[in-house]
Amino acid sequence: MKHDRLILSLLQQEVLGSVRSLRRGDLAWIILGGGAVIAYAAADAVVALHAAAPLLRNSRWLWFAGLPAGAFLLGFFAGLGAIHLALSRAYAPFMAALPVSNRERRRMAILAAACIGTGLAVLVVGFTALACVLIAKSDSFMWAIVAAPPFAAGFAAAVAAQLRVPSFLPARNGDHETGGGRPLVTLNRLDRARPSWAAAWAWNLRAGTVMLSWRIFGAGSVMGLAVLISAVGGLAYHRAAPGAITGLVGGLTVFMLAMRYHPLGSPVLRTAPIGFGRAWLRFLWLPLQLSTVFFLLPTGAALAAEPSSWSLLAASGVWLLMLNGAYAVFAAYFMTKPRIAAFSFLAAIAYATYEFSEYGRTVVLGFLALVIWLFYRTRRRFYYG
């Protein structure tokens, strides 16, 4: 029982250490810049809520179905993040020396996740009540309380599901490097460019061999089904739009799933006679090939369905290259946290798309400035730590 609060203490010390390690200038930029962005987003949300207040107040399905479903999904994804964060600390290599059993580690992780979930539930209730007040919804506090049980249920379901899957346990007999299963493909010809075996290093592959697993099989099946549906639909209706959309979205998804930049933080790479730009491009090279191959499958069928749509498909390919490059910068900045990189990238894209309808193309310049700033910070960290 004396170890139960250990994970909470570790997380608290990590947050405090991160804040103390920031320079005053960086901390000021985060507080002032982040505060300004949050204030602008809050004002924008208040204006949107006031504009849609009559529709929101009178929509029964929103309050009796949409609110519980949204709270459940929010709790589920929050639970996945919280329990993953706690388990990664409970089974960290530096914790292996402690005389703590697996049952105690799981209990520590559950306690830490529960504390995080309690704080998030309070925030959900508070923001729901505030939104009800802004749209003048009757019984605002009651509707805010209604959102708490579905959020808690989703959070608990995510925690239980993650605990049932022993992916956080230490790998045995090289399973971590190979992924288990049968050999699927080797990277002998694709991964020989200098520095050699960069993709195998990024993916933690043993001898550069990709092993067949249920995760790869499931992802491949979903991607293949999407390509098949878009190709059949495009050929049946002689439209290229389904193939272009599938190629763009699927190509970006493949790139995001395959992109890993954690070797950029390795002292071995940082002290090697190789520049940051070359290293960054080398880790990008193989995911870009996979993304391009996937993009060509549905767009080839789309071009056959509507030959005059080559300009649309070319524009889709250009957008794919630009989005891949932007995500590669996010992935390099959050080099050891691919989930946070994906969430930050998608949030930035969603916010830029939302503001595009109001401010037009100038929003693209803001997103480009963010990408350049992240690239600059990542380059400095590579050279100077």
Buried (B, 14 or more C-beta within 10 A) or exposed (E): EEBEBBBBEBBEEEEEEEEEEEEEEEEEEEEEEEEEEEEEEEEBBEEEBEEEBEEBBEEEEEBEEEBBEBBBEBBBBBBBBBBBBBBEBBBEEEBEEEEBEEEBBBBBBBBBBBBBBEEBBEEBBEEBBBBBEBBEBEEBEEBBEBBBBBBBBBBBBBBEEBBEEEEBEEEEEEEEBBBBBEEBEBBEEBBEEEBEBBBBBBBBBEEBBBBBBEEBEEBEEEBEEBBBEBBEBBBEEEBBBBBBBBBBBBBBBBBBBBBBBBBBBEEEBBEEEEEBEEBBBBBBEBBBBBBBEBBBBBBBBBBBBBEEBEEBBEEBBEBBBEBBBBBBBBBBBBBEEBEBBBBBBBEBBEBBEEBBEEEEEEBBEBBEEBBEEBBEBBBEBBEEE
